[in-house]
Amino acid sequence: MSLLARLAPHLPYMRRYARALTGDQVSGDQYVRVALEALAAGDKQLDSRFSPRVALYHVFHAIWCSSGARLEDRADEQHTGPDPSQRLLRIAPRSRQAFLLTALEGFTPTEAAQILDTDFPDVERLIAEAQNEIDAELATDVLIIEDEPVIAADIEALVRELGHTVVDIAATRTEAVAAVANKMPGLVLADIQLADGSSGIDAVKDILGRYDVPVIFITAFPERLLTGERPEPTFLITKPFQPETVKAAIGQALFFHPGRTRKAA
C-alpha cells in the first residue's frame, strides 16, 4: 500500500486540525501540504512506535515547530474578533495544540504527548492552561429563566462556578423580558414551563426578536421543543440534569456563538 493510501483516511481530519490551529484555511492547508511533501521526499519519516494517525500528526508538528510557527507573530493583531477560530488564536500556541489535539481531534493525553514530544503531565498542564484561558475569555452575564427556586439556585451555583455573573433569575415570561430590557445578557438558560403558566419558549422568542444571544433550554419537557415542525434548539438539556452536562453546554454555546456578549469588566 502506498504512503498516500495509508494516510488518506486521516488527511481530512489533519486539515481540520491545521485550520483550527492557524485560524486560516489557506495557511492550515499549506502546513499539511508541506508535511506531506516532506514525507514523500523522505525528509521526514512516520515514527514506527506510533499508530499511523499519531505518527502523521507528529510529522505535522515537526514541520510546524521547524517553521517557527510564523503565523503566531500576527495572531494578537489580526485575530481579535468574536469568531471561534479567532478566540482560539488568543490561546498560547503550545496550550492551543494540546487542547485541540484532545478536544477537537479526540486524541488521548498520552497520544497528544507523543505528538508533541512531551510527557503526560505536561500535556495535562497545557490542557488546563488552555481551559483556564477559554473560561476567562467566555465569562459573560447570564439570565436564568426558571420558576423552581431550588433548581434556579443549583443552576446559579454552576454558572458562578464557571466564572460568569448571574444578572437576574426570572420566573415568568414577563419577568424575563423585563430583565433583558434592564440588562442584555450574554447567555440565557431557560425552562419551558414557568410559574404563571407562561412559556419559556415564548420568552426566548421575545428575547431573540431583539438580541442575538445564545440560549440553552433546561427542561423536563423536551418533547415540546423536539417536534420536527420548526427550527429546534441546538442546546437542550433534560431535567434532572447532570452538572457536568450543563457546564459543557454553557462552554460550547458561548464558544461557538459569534454574537455573544462578554461580561463587562
N, C-alpha and C positions, 0 to 999 in steps of 0.2 A: 504494500500500500504506500502511495506517495506521501510525502510530508504534508502537502496541502490537503489531501483527502483525510489524513489523520486529524488535522487541526480544524477542518471546515466546520464541524458542529459547534465549535467553541468561538468562532470568529464573530458572529453577530453579538454575542454577549460581551466579548472584549471590546468591540466598537462602542457598545453602550457604556461600558465602564470608562473607556478613554474619553468619551464625550462628557460624561459626568465629571470626570477628574479635571479636565481642561476647561469645561464650561463652553465648549465650542465644537461643533460638528467637524469643521474642516481641520482644526488642529488635532482633535482626537483621532480622526481617521488617518492623519499624517503620521502620528506616533505608531499606530497599528501597522501602517504600511512599511515604515522603517524597520520595525521589529521583524516583520515577515521577510523583508529583503535581507536582513542580517542572517536570518535562519537559512534562507535559500542560498546565500553566498557562502555559508559555512563560517561566518564571523561569530555567530552565536550558536549554541547547542542546547537542545532540550535536556534538562537535568534528569537523568535516568532514575534518580532517587524519588522523584515526584510523579504524581499522576500527570497525564498529558495536559490537562487543563491547568493544573497548578504550575507545571513547567512552562507553559505558554505565557502565563501572566508573569512568571518570574523573569522571562526574557524581556517582556514588555517593560518591566520596572528597571531592568538593567539599562535599557535604551533611555528610559525616562531620566534616570539618575545621571547617565553619561552626558545627556544634553544639558544638564544643569536646570532642567525644568524652567526654561527661559520664560515661559508664559507667566510664571508666578510673579515676575518683576512688575507686571502691569495689572495684576489681579485687583489690588486695592483701588486703583484708579479707574479701571474700566467696569468693574463688576460691583456696583453699589446699589442696584435696583432690587425690587422685591421678588424677582423671578427665582424659583428654587435653585436653579443652576448657579445663579449669581450669589445666592446666600451660601451655597456650598463653598464657593471660591474664597470666602472670607475665613474659612477654617484653615488652620495651619496645614501645609501640604502633607506632612507625614501623618498627622491625625486624620486628615481627609482620606488618605489612601486606606488606612486601616478601617475606617468607618465604612467606606464604600465597598471594600472587599467583603466585609461581613454583612452589612445591612442591605446592600444592593445586589451583590453577586452571590451571596449565600455561602461563602467560604467559612469554615470554622476558624477560630482564632489560631489554632495550630497551623492550618493551611496558609492563613494570612501571614503568619510568622515566616513560613518557608518562602513565600513570595517576596517578602520584604527583607529577607536575610537578617532576621532578628529572632527574638525568643518570645515565648508565650506571655510572660509578664509584661514585656514591653508593648506587645500588641494590645493587651488589656488596658494598659495605661493610656495608650494612644486613643483607643476607642472611648474611654472615659473622658478624656480631654475634649474629643470631638463632640460627645454628647453634651458636656457642660457648655460648650460654645453654642451648640444648637439651642439648648434650653434657654440660654441668656438671650440669644437672637430672637427667639419666638415669644418672649414674655409679652403679654398683652392684657387688656381689660376684658373681663368675661361677664356676660349676663346669663344668669341661670333662671330658666322658666320651669318651675316645679312647685306643686301645691302641697306636697307632703314634707313637713318640716324636717323630719329625721333624714329622709333621702336627700333633701336640699343641703342639709348640714354635711352629710357624707361627701356629696359632690363638691361642695365648697372646700372641704378639707383637702380633697385630691387636687383641686385646681390650685390652691395656695401652695401645696407641697411642690408643685411644678414651677413655682415662681411667678404665677400670674396673680392679678388682682381681681377680686370679685366686686364689680361695681354696683350690682343690685341682684336681688332674688325676687322674681315676680311670680305670683300665684295665679294670676288671671291674664287673659289676653289684653285687657285694658291696662293693667299694671306693666306688662311687658312693653307695650307701645309707648307708654309714658316714660319708662326707664330709658328707652333708646332715644327718645326726644331730649331727655336730660343729659345723657352722655352716650355717644355711639361706642359700642363695644367692638373688640377685635375678634370676638368669638361668642357664639350663642349655643348654650346647651339647653335643649328644650324637651319637656314632656309633651304628650299629646292631649291627655285628658286633664283639665285644670279644675280648680276649686269650684268656680261658679257655673260649671257646665260648659264653659267656653273651650275653644280648641287651641292647643299649642301650634297646630298646623296653620290655622288662620293667623295666629300671632306672628309666626315666622314669615308668612306671605306678606303681611303688613310691613314687617321689617325689611325684607328683601326687595320690596317695592320701592324703598327709598335708599337702601345702603347695600353695598356689596360686601358681605361678611360671611365667613364660613359658619355652618350650622351642623351640630351633632344632635340627633334625636336620641333620647334615652327613654324608653317606653316599655310598658307591659303589653302594649297592643301593636306590635309591629305589622300585623296584617292590615291595619288601617292605612299604612303607607306603601306596603308591597302589593299593590293591586294590579299592576301592569297596565293601568288605564291612564297614567300620567307620569311625567318625569319623577323618578324616585330618588330619595336622598342617598348620597354617597356614604354617609356615616350614620349608621343606625345600630344602636346598642339595645339589647333586650334586658329588661329587669327580670329577676335580680341580676345585677351586673357584677363582674369581677373588676376590682380597682385597676389592675394592670391593663385590662381591655380599654377602660376609659382613658387612662394615661396615654396609651398607644394611639388611640383615635384622635386625641387632642393634638398630639405631636404631628400626626400625618395631616390632619385638617389644616393646621396652621402652616406647616412647611410647604404644602402644595397649593396653597391659595394665594395667588399673586396680589389680590386686592386687600389682603388683611392689614389691620392697623396695629402697629407696635404700641406697647404700653408707654405712656408718657413718662419722661424722665422726672 
